[in-house]
Amino acid sequence: MSSSRPAIQMVDLRTQYLAIKDEVDAEIADVLDTSAFIRGPIVGEFECSLAGYLDIPYIHGVANGTDALQVAMMALGIGPGDEVITSAFTFIATAEAAALLGAVPVFADIDPRTFNLDPSRIEELITDRTKAIVPVHIFGQPADMDPILAIAEKHGLAVIEDNAQGVGSTYKGRKTGALGTCGTLSFFPSKNLGCYGDGGAVMTGSEELYQRMKLVANHGSARKYHNEVVGINSRLDAMQAAVLKVKLKHLDAYISARVAAADGYDALFADNPAIVTPYRDADCTHVFHQYTLRVPADRRDGLSDHLKAAGIPHAVYYPVPLHRLPVFTDGGARWGSLDETDRAAAEVISLPMHTELTEDQLDYVAGAVNEFLAEVAV
Ligand SMILES: Cc1ncc(COP(=O)(O)O)c(C=O)c1O
């Protein structure tokens, strides 16, 4: 482990901003100048560019990634008593959106290699109340969509891709978010395409569903003061669109920087048998929203303390899988066996991952991890 201690952040938003400061500041100044703050022209411009980038006809910006899930589910008519099959190894929002609408989240186990929904565990959970499957492209690696789409088609279910973490990733050559019935995005600042506040989007290839999602996100009204259904107020604002317009131009470079950092980590961990580095599915491109290791469960907390002492930020995504959270343990959700989900929650640890990591920083982080796990027998 290197003796000098570089300052390392889990996500370095400031250095990234400084590199594009002129562009961002100019776009924000334009918004201030026109003062079209709510759904000004820049929002439509950004939606259009993003639709081109993701190769999907319709995108609508909303206030955050949680709303995006709720808007998609409302537009699909998901409501009380319906069931939505998803993963318990994700951020709460994925299941929360269903629960908020009175639907029941149903958790299927994950593939231990990718941490994504295991398609072979979905069908056993389908009932006549099931309305949708929500795969999450967790940590930036696409879920195995073909079998999920085949199951959905066989049972007449919608597929909502929760792509908060996977923007720009591809599955069999196609961008994620554009593969199912609809997709959702979060532009939370730390996301691969992050704004400087909250933001999100819904997307679909169906004009009808797009119109419905827009309606739901706008108080249920297509024409002002002529509300047709109960909706919500969820808008991507012009300031955030200004930031996103600039950052979208850099997204491929950002993804390349993340992949390069992941390659660097992989090489530094290659000789450590106690560490399982992120699996990369040959059919997919992984965009490394997180770089997540598996380590022996009985050493994980010790490793965390060791990294803390070395000044290395890190995180456990997710320490408590959703089926073990109080919000769902008293009847709000249903699940089968989730052994792989529980095992992942006990073994994972995510290391600093962002677009500005230097070789020195990678060396220092990996050195500290290897040092702590050097003597672990596997
Ligand atoms: C998988 C997943 N889904 C949904 C969300 C919710 O996004 P937001 O924080 O923008 O509401 C997040 C963000 O943290 C996420 O990681």
The ligand as an SDF file (V2000), in Angstrom:
LIG
                    3D

 16 16  0  0  0  0  0  0  0  0999 V2000
  -32.2970    1.6360   -8.5350 C   0  0  0  0  0  0  0  0  0  0  0  0
  -32.8640    2.9740   -8.1850 C   0  0  0  0  0  0  0  0  0  0  0  0
  -34.1620    3.2150   -8.4220 N   0  0  0  0  0  0  0  0  0  0  0  0
  -34.7180    4.4040   -8.1570 C   0  0  0  0  0  0  0  0  0  0  0  0
  -33.9810    5.4250   -7.6090 C   0  0  0  0  0  0  0  0  0  0  0  0
  -34.6660    6.6940   -7.2310 C   0  0  0  0  0  0  0  0  0  0  0  0
  -34.1530    7.8160   -7.8480 O   0  0  0  0  0  0  0  0  0  0  0  0
  -34.2850    9.2700   -7.1580 P   0  0  0  0  0  0  0  0  0  0  0  0
  -33.3480    9.3340   -6.0330 O   0  0  0  0  0  0  0  0  0  0  0  0
  -33.9490   10.2040   -8.2830 O   0  0  0  0  0  0  0  0  0  0  0  0
  -35.7130    9.4190   -6.7490 O   0  0  0  0  0  0  0  0  0  0  0  0
  -32.6240    5.2410   -7.3730 C   0  0  0  0  0  0  0  0  0  0  0  0
  -31.7900    6.3450   -6.8480 C   0  0  0  0  0  0  0  0  0  0  0  0
  -31.1820    6.3920   -5.8740 O   0  0  0  0  0  0  0  0  0  0  0  0
  -32.0480    3.9700   -7.6530 C   0  0  0  0  0  0  0  0  0  0  0  0
  -30.7430    3.7340   -7.4080 O   0  0  0  0  0  0  0  0  0  0  0  0
  1  2  1  0
  2  3  1  0
  2 15  2  0
  3  4  2  0
  4  5  1  0
  5  6  1  0
  5 12  2  0
  6  7  1  0
  7  8  1  0
  8  9  2  0
  8 10  1  0
  8 11  1  0
 12 13  1  0
 12 15  1  0
 13 14  2  0
 15 16  1  0
M  END
$$$$
